[in-house]
Amino acid sequence: MANIVAIVGRPNVGKSTLFNRLVEERKAIEDNMSGVTRDRHYGHAQWAGKFFSVIDTGGYVTGSDDVFEAEIRKQVKLAVEEADVILFVVDCLDGLTDLDTEFANELRSTTKPLYIVANKADNREKAMMAHEFYALGISDFEIYPIASASGSGTGELLDEVIKHFEDEGVEDPDAGIPKISILGRPNVGKSSFLNALLGQERSIVTDEAGTTRDAIHTRYKLYGQDFIITDTAGIRKKAKVKEDIEFYSVMRSLRTLEESDVVIIMVDATRGLEAQDINLISLGIKNNKGIMIMVNKWDLIEKDHKTMNKIKDEMLDRLGEHKWIPIIFTSVTEKQRIFQAIELAVKVYENKTRRVSTSKLNDVMLQEIEKYPPPAWKGKYIKIKYVTQLPTKNPVFAFFCNLPQYIKDPYTRYLENRIRENFDFEGVPVKIVYKNK
């Protein structure tokens, strides 16, 4: 059973800094422009032998002209519903504000353990100022003055928080579960895809590009299959990344790619495969990730029965030697083939983790090699005697032979294609190494 702690409060009180302190990494974007954290954001933390998840929420605002304001309020509500313990962060320097009071009224109805955390209490004098927050009258516990930037006071707070957890929690609730991430240019429909799958609005969706700034990940069960799906900030070309925050988001997307098993590259049907998408694909291949292309907004294309094959062929053409990447055509708004897309991602994960027995591999591949042996080099004959799959996280095949240094790329591609034809490695980079025997 996962234990969950939610961090809530108005903008700029230091919620993301506290979140990063608890999960011990810079996972939330910190920036002193208000309203940077927009979506709920998860991380894993542990304290005194107990494990828990932390949710960082967007700053709660009312009466501003921000399009995201109503959405953030919905997000905060969702986070509070999911949590076992709520940390309501306020700011000692600003003292009690109208927004804090308004927020406190929203939280009044919750029956969950709620702690008021007075942040930015970097010295005794400021810590004394924390007392005025008792006036909010929404917590049965004492107020905890902390300085999340330095970590002072967080230990005492966590000692209290973990008393509410009935069990130890799970160290990494996500171990061994396929991690799928959705990457692509801004506005291609990544968040809408996630929301359509989840049937609830987990990511904020508005028509403004660049809404998702953080990578949001969600544990998900579909057709009895468990997986984690991550929606990332849209990746723009570097020249267009003007704000600092944009920069962090691109970095975060790349890190998400590194942390996932399978990457869904989402492409806009009306624009086709663009240079930016190709970059993401080669990045995925370089990182040995499972890859598939999801062509979204298919409903906007005027088509006849040949259009899909025509566009597919054009894309495969652009992929060059990486024709093993599967392509699926979807329309998220029409809910067309979105579940097939996830099934495909799970299948790619299965391919990525597939093990082929040595005997089967030799039966098949030695025959293929006999049909077309490696070309001789300067009168020297190359003999491949034996093949095995190495015990790595990604499919790597070792071919044992007498003169490994003389085998050229075209022959390696031949072997890779035969492996793909005989054993299903669709959507997965396959590596071949030669060893002397």
C-alpha positions as CSV (number, residue, x, y, z in Angstrom):
1,M,0.0,0.0,0.0
2,A,1.5,3.3,-1.0
3,N,1.6,6.1,1.5
4,I,0.9,9.5,0.0
5,V,1.7,13.1,1.2
6,A,0.4,16.1,-0.7
7,I,2.0,19.5,-0.5
8,V,-0.5,22.4,-1.1
9,G,-0.6,26.2,-0.7
10,R,-0.7,29.5,-2.5
11,P,2.0,30.3,-5.1
12,N,5.6,31.2,-4.1
13,V,5.6,29.8,-0.6
14,G,8.3,27.2,-1.5
15,K,6.2,24.1,-2.1
16,S,8.5,22.8,-4.9
17,T,11.6,23.4,-2.8
18,L,10.0,21.3,0.0
19,F,9.1,18.6,-2.5
20,N,12.7,18.5,-3.8
21,R,14.0,18.3,-0.2
22,L,11.7,15.4,0.5
23,V,12.4,13.4,-2.6
24,E,16.1,14.4,-2.4
25,E,16.4,15.4,-6.1
26,R,15.6,18.4,-8.3
27,K,12.5,17.0,-9.8
28,A,10.1,19.9,-9.6
29,I,11.0,23.0,-11.5
30,E,12.0,25.8,-9.0
31,D,11.7,29.3,-10.3
32,N,10.6,32.4,-8.6
33,M,8.1,33.3,-11.3
34,S,4.7,32.4,-9.7
35,G,2.6,29.7,-11.2
36,V,5.5,27.5,-12.5
37,T,4.3,24.2,-11.1
38,R,1.1,23.6,-12.9
39,D,0.4,19.9,-12.7
40,R,0.5,17.4,-9.8
41,H,3.9,16.0,-9.6
42,Y,5.0,12.8,-8.0
43,G,8.2,11.6,-6.3
44,H,9.2,8.8,-3.9
45,A,10.6,9.6,-0.5
46,Q,11.6,7.7,2.6
47,W,12.1,8.7,6.3
48,A,13.0,6.5,9.2
49,G,12.4,3.3,7.3
50,K,9.0,4.3,5.9
51,F,8.5,4.9,2.2
52,F,5.9,7.3,0.8
53,S,5.0,9.2,-2.4
54,V,5.0,13.0,-2.4
55,I,2.6,15.1,-4.6
56,D,3.6,18.6,-5.3
57,T,0.7,20.7,-6.5
58,G,0.3,24.0,-8.5
59,G,0.0,27.1,-6.4
60,Y,-3.7,27.8,-5.5
61,V,-4.9,31.1,-6.9
62,T,-8.2,32.8,-7.1
63,G,-9.3,35.9,-9.0
64,S,-6.3,36.0,-11.3
65,D,-6.6,36.2,-15.1
66,D,-4.6,33.0,-15.5
67,V,-6.3,30.4,-17.7
68,F,-4.8,27.8,-15.5
69,E,-6.3,29.0,-12.3
70,A,-9.5,27.0,-12.3
71,E,-7.5,23.9,-13.5
72,I,-4.9,24.2,-10.7
73,R,-7.8,24.4,-8.2
74,K,-9.1,21.1,-9.6
75,Q,-5.6,19.6,-9.4
76,V,-5.2,20.6,-5.8
77,K,-8.5,19.0,-5.0
78,L,-7.5,15.8,-6.7
79,A,-4.2,15.7,-4.8
80,V,-6.0,16.2,-1.5
81,E,-8.3,13.4,-2.3
82,E,-5.4,11.0,-3.1
83,A,-3.3,11.9,-0.1
84,D,-3.0,10.3,3.4
85,V,-1.4,13.4,4.9
86,I,-1.6,17.0,3.8
87,L,1.1,19.6,4.2
88,F,-0.3,23.1,3.9
89,V,2.7,25.4,3.2
90,V,2.6,29.1,4.3
91,D,5.3,31.7,4.3
92,C,6.7,33.3,7.5
93,L,8.1,36.3,5.7
94,D,4.7,37.3,4.2
95,G,2.7,36.3,7.2
96,L,-0.9,35.4,7.0
97,T,-2.5,36.5,3.7
98,D,-6.1,36.5,2.5
99,L,-5.2,33.8,0.0
100,D,-4.0,31.6,2.8
101,T,-7.3,32.1,4.6
102,E,-9.3,31.4,1.5
103,F,-7.2,28.2,0.9
104,A,-7.7,27.1,4.5
105,N,-11.5,27.4,4.0
106,E,-11.2,25.0,1.0
107,L,-9.3,22.5,3.2
108,R,-11.7,22.8,6.2
109,S,-13.9,19.9,5.1
110,T,-11.0,17.4,4.9
111,T,-10.8,14.8,7.7
112,K,-7.2,13.8,6.8
113,P,-4.3,14.7,9.0
114,L,-3.3,18.3,8.0
115,Y,-0.1,20.1,9.0
116,I,0.6,23.7,8.6
117,V,4.2,24.1,7.5
118,A,5.6,27.6,8.0
119,N,8.4,27.9,5.5
120,K,11.2,30.4,5.2
121,A,11.8,30.3,9.0
122,D,15.6,30.6,8.6
123,N,16.1,32.0,12.2
124,R,14.4,32.0,15.6
125,E,12.9,35.4,15.0
126,K,11.2,34.3,11.8
127,A,10.2,31.0,13.4
128,M,8.3,33.0,16.1
129,M,6.3,34.6,13.4
130,A,4.8,31.2,12.5
131,H,2.4,31.4,15.5
132,E,0.1,33.8,13.7
133,F,-1.0,30.9,11.4
134,Y,-2.8,29.2,14.4
135,A,-5.5,31.8,13.6
136,L,-6.4,29.7,10.5
137,G,-7.9,27.1,12.9
138,I,-7.8,24.2,10.5
139,S,-5.2,21.9,12.0
140,D,-5.3,19.8,15.2
141,F,-1.5,19.7,15.2
142,E,1.2,22.2,16.1
143,I,2.6,24.4,13.4
144,Y,6.0,23.3,12.1
145,P,8.4,26.2,11.2
146,I,10.9,25.0,8.6
147,A,13.4,26.3,6.0
148,S,13.0,24.0,3.1
149,A,15.9,25.5,1.2
150,S,18.3,24.4,3.9
151,G,16.2,21.5,5.3
152,S,16.1,22.9,8.8
153,G,13.0,21.7,10.7
154,T,12.0,19.1,8.0
155,G,13.2,16.2,10.2
156,E,10.8,17.0,13.0
157,L,8.0,17.5,10.6
158,L,8.6,14.1,8.9
159,D,8.8,12.3,12.3
160,E,5.2,13.4,12.9
161,V,4.0,12.8,9.3
162,I,5.1,9.1,9.2
163,K,3.1,8.3,12.4
164,H,0.0,8.4,10.2
165,F,1.3,5.6,7.9
166,E,0.0,2.2,9.0
167,D,2.6,0.2,7.1
168,E,6.2,0.7,5.7
169,G,5.0,1.5,2.2
170,V,6.7,0.2,-0.9
171,E,10.4,1.1,-1.5
172,D,10.0,1.5,-5.3
173,P,6.4,0.8,-6.1
174,D,7.4,0.9,-9.8
175,A,10.1,-1.7,-10.0
176,G,9.6,-4.2,-12.8
177,I,6.7,-2.3,-14.3
178,P,7.0,-1.1,-18.0
179,K,7.7,2.6,-18.0
180,I,6.2,4.2,-21.1
181,S,6.7,7.9,-21.9
182,I,5.0,10.1,-24.4
183,L,7.3,12.5,-26.2
184,G,6.8,14.9,-29.1
185,R,6.4,18.5,-30.2
186,P,4.2,20.9,-28.2
187,N,0.5,20.7,-29.0
188,V,0.5,17.4,-30.7
189,G,-2.0,15.9,-28.2
190,K,0.2,14.2,-25.5
191,S,-1.8,15.3,-22.5
192,S,-5.2,14.7,-24.2
193,F,-4.0,11.2,-25.0
194,L,-3.2,10.6,-21.4
195,N,-6.5,12.0,-20.2
196,A,-8.4,10.0,-22.7
197,L,-6.7,6.8,-21.4
198,L,-7.2,7.6,-17.8
199,G,-10.7,8.8,-18.2
200,Q,-9.9,11.6,-15.8
201,E,-8.1,14.9,-16.2
202,R,-4.7,14.0,-14.9
203,S,-2.8,16.6,-16.9
204,I,-4.1,20.1,-17.5
205,V,-5.2,20.5,-21.2
206,T,-5.7,24.0,-22.7
207,D,-5.1,25.1,-26.3
208,E,-2.1,27.1,-25.3
209,A,1.2,25.3,-26.3
210,G,3.6,24.5,-23.6
211,T,1.0,23.8,-20.9
212,T,2.8,20.7,-19.6
213,R,6.0,21.9,-18.2
214,D,6.9,19.0,-15.9
215,A,6.9,15.3,-16.7
216,I,3.9,13.8,-15.0
217,H,3.8,10.1,-14.4
218,T,0.8,8.0,-13.7
219,R,0.6,4.3,-12.7
220,Y,-2.1,2.7,-14.8
221,K,-3.8,-0.6,-15.3
222,L,-5.5,-1.6,-18.5
223,Y,-6.5,-5.1,-19.7
224,G,-4.9,-6.5,-16.6
225,Q,-1.6,-5.0,-17.5
226,D,0.2,-2.7,-15.1
227,F,2.4,0.1,-16.4
228,I,3.6,3.7,-15.7
229,I,2.9,6.3,-18.3
230,T,4.7,9.7,-18.4
231,D,3.5,12.7,-20.2
232,T,6.4,15.1,-20.9
233,A,6.6,18.8,-21.8
234,G,6.6,19.3,-25.6
235,I,10.1,19.5,-27.0
236,R,10.7,22.5,-29.2
237,K,13.8,23.3,-31.3
238,K,16.6,24.7,-29.2
239,A,16.4,28.2,-30.8
240,K,12.8,28.5,-29.6
241,V,13.5,27.7,-26.0
242,K,13.6,31.2,-24.7
243,E,12.5,31.0,-21.1
244,D,14.5,29.2,-18.4
245,I,11.5,27.1,-17.6
246,E,11.3,25.8,-21.1
247,F,14.9,24.8,-20.8
248,Y,14.2,22.8,-17.7
249,S,11.3,21.1,-19.3
250,V,13.3,20.0,-22.3
251,M,15.9,18.6,-20.0
252,R,13.2,16.9,-18.0
253,S,11.8,15.3,-21.2
254,L,15.2,14.0,-22.1
255,R,15.6,12.6,-18.6
256,T,12.2,11.0,-18.8
257,L,13.3,9.4,-22.0
258,E,16.3,8.0,-20.2
259,E,14.2,6.6,-17.4
260,S,11.6,4.9,-19.6
261,D,11.6,1.5,-21.3
262,V,9.3,2.5,-24.2
263,V,9.0,5.8,-25.8
264,I,5.9,6.8,-27.8
265,I,6.9,9.5,-30.3
266,M,3.7,11.4,-31.0
267,V,3.6,13.1,-34.4
268,D,1.0,15.5,-35.8
269,A,-0.6,13.9,-38.9
270,T,-1.1,17.3,-40.5
271,R,2.7,17.9,-40.3
272,G,4.2,14.5,-40.7
273,L,7.6,13.4,-39.4
274,E,9.7,16.5,-38.7
275,A,13.4,16.9,-38.0
276,Q,12.6,17.3,-34.3
277,D,10.8,14.0,-34.2
278,I,13.7,12.3,-36.0
279,N,16.1,13.7,-33.4
280,L,13.9,12.3,-30.6
281,I,13.9,8.9,-32.4
282,S,17.7,8.8,-32.7
283,L,18.0,9.8,-29.1
284,G,15.7,6.9,-28.2
285,I,17.8,4.5,-30.3
286,K,21.0,5.8,-28.7
287,N,19.6,5.2,-25.3
288,N,18.4,1.7,-26.3
289,K,14.7,2.4,-25.7
290,G,11.7,0.6,-27.2
291,I,10.2,3.1,-29.8
292,M,6.9,3.5,-31.6
293,I,5.4,6.3,-33.6
294,M,1.9,7.4,-32.8
295,V,0.5,9.6,-35.6
296,N,-2.2,11.7,-33.9
297,K,-5.0,14.0,-35.4
298,W,-5.7,11.4,-38.1
299,D,-9.3,12.7,-38.1
300,L,-8.0,16.0,-39.7
301,I,-6.6,14.3,-42.7
302,E,-8.7,14.0,-45.9
303,K,-8.1,10.4,-46.9
304,D,-9.1,7.5,-49.1
305,H,-8.2,3.8,-48.6
306,K,-4.6,4.4,-49.8
307,T,-3.7,7.4,-47.7
308,M,-2.6,5.5,-44.6
309,N,-0.2,3.2,-46.5
310,K,1.1,6.1,-48.5
311,I,2.0,8.2,-45.4
312,K,3.3,5.1,-43.6
313,D,5.7,4.4,-46.5
314,E,6.9,8.0,-46.6
315,M,7.7,7.8,-42.9
316,L,9.5,4.5,-43.2
317,D,11.5,6.0,-46.0
318,R,12.6,8.8,-43.7
319,L,13.5,6.3,-40.9
320,G,16.1,4.8,-43.3
321,E,17.5,1.6,-41.7
322,H,15.2,1.9,-38.7
323,K,12.2,0.4,-40.5
324,W,11.6,-1.8,-37.4
325,I,9.8,1.1,-35.7
326,P,6.0,0.4,-35.6
327,I,3.7,3.2,-36.7
328,I,0.0,3.5,-35.5
329,F,-2.5,6.1,-36.7
330,T,-4.8,7.6,-34.0
331,S,-7.2,10.3,-33.2
332,V,-7.3,11.2,-29.5
333,T,-10.3,13.5,-29.8
334,E,-12.3,10.8,-31.6
335,K,-10.8,8.1,-29.2
336,Q,-9.7,6.2,-32.4
337,R,-7.2,3.4,-31.8
338,I,-5.9,5.0,-28.5
339,F,-6.1,1.7,-26.6
340,Q,-4.4,-0.2,-29.5
341,A,-1.6,2.4,-29.2
342,I,-1.1,1.4,-25.5
343,E,-1.3,-2.3,-26.4
344,L,1.4,-1.7,-29.0
345,A,3.6,0.0,-26.4
346,V,3.2,-2.9,-24.0
347,K,4.1,-5.3,-26.8
348,V,7.2,-3.3,-27.6
349,Y,8.2,-3.6,-23.9
350,E,7.7,-7.4,-24.1
351,N,9.9,-7.5,-27.2
352,K,12.5,-5.5,-25.4
353,T,12.7,-7.9,-22.6
354,R,12.4,-11.1,-24.8
355,R,15.0,-13.8,-24.3
356,V,15.7,-16.2,-27.1
357,S,17.2,-19.6,-26.1
358,T,20.7,-20.3,-27.4
359,S,19.7,-23.5,-29.0
360,K,16.8,-21.9,-30.9
361,L,19.1,-19.0,-31.9
362,N,21.8,-21.3,-33.3
363,D,19.2,-23.5,-35.1
364,V,17.8,-20.5,-37.0
365,M,20.8,-18.2,-37.4
366,L,23.5,-20.7,-38.4
367,Q,21.2,-21.7,-41.3
368,E,20.8,-18.1,-42.3
369,I,24.6,-17.7,-42.2
370,E,25.0,-20.8,-44.3
371,K,22.7,-19.3,-46.9
372,Y,24.7,-16.1,-47.1
373,P,28.1,-16.4,-45.4
374,P,30.2,-13.3,-44.5
375,P,32.2,-12.1,-47.6
376,A,35.9,-13.2,-47.5
377,W,38.4,-10.4,-46.7
378,K,41.6,-10.4,-48.7
379,G,41.4,-14.2,-49.3
380,K,40.6,-14.9,-45.6
381,Y,37.4,-16.8,-44.9
382,I,35.3,-15.7,-41.9
383,K,33.5,-18.5,-40.1
384,I,30.7,-17.8,-37.6
385,K,30.4,-20.8,-35.3
386,Y,28.0,-19.9,-32.5
387,V,25.5,-17.3,-31.4
388,T,24.1,-16.4,-28.0
389,Q,21.9,-13.6,-26.5
390,L,23.8,-11.7,-23.8
391,P,22.1,-11.3,-20.4
392,T,21.7,-7.5,-20.9
393,K,18.6,-5.3,-20.3
394,N,18.3,-4.8,-24.1
395,P,18.6,-7.4,-26.9
396,V,22.4,-7.9,-27.6
397,F,23.6,-10.9,-29.6
398,A,27.1,-12.2,-29.6
399,F,28.4,-13.9,-32.7
400,F,31.6,-16.0,-32.1
401,C,33.9,-16.2,-35.1
402,N,37.5,-16.6,-36.2
403,L,38.1,-13.1,-37.6
404,P,35.7,-10.6,-36.0
405,Q,37.6,-7.6,-37.2
406,Y,36.9,-8.3,-40.9
407,I,33.1,-8.3,-40.6
408,K,31.7,-5.2,-42.2
409,D,28.5,-3.1,-41.5
410,P,26.4,-4.4,-44.4
411,Y,26.8,-8.0,-43.2
412,T,25.8,-6.9,-39.6
413,R,22.7,-5.4,-41.0
414,Y,21.9,-8.6,-42.8
415,L,22.2,-10.5,-39.5
416,E,20.1,-8.0,-37.7
417,N,17.3,-8.3,-40.3
418,R,17.4,-12.1,-40.1
419,I,17.1,-11.9,-36.3
420,R,14.1,-9.5,-36.6
421,E,12.5,-11.7,-39.2
422,N,12.7,-14.9,-37.1
423,F,12.2,-13.5,-33.6
424,D,9.9,-10.6,-32.9
425,F,11.9,-7.5,-32.0
426,E,9.5,-4.9,-33.5
427,G,10.1,-1.5,-32.0
428,V,13.4,-2.4,-30.3
429,P,17.0,-1.6,-31.1
430,V,19.0,-4.8,-31.6
431,K,22.8,-4.8,-31.1
432,I,25.2,-7.3,-32.6
433,V,28.7,-7.8,-31.2
434,Y,31.4,-10.2,-32.6
435,K,33.7,-12.2,-30.3
436,N,36.8,-14.1,-31.2
437,K,36.6,-17.9,-30.9
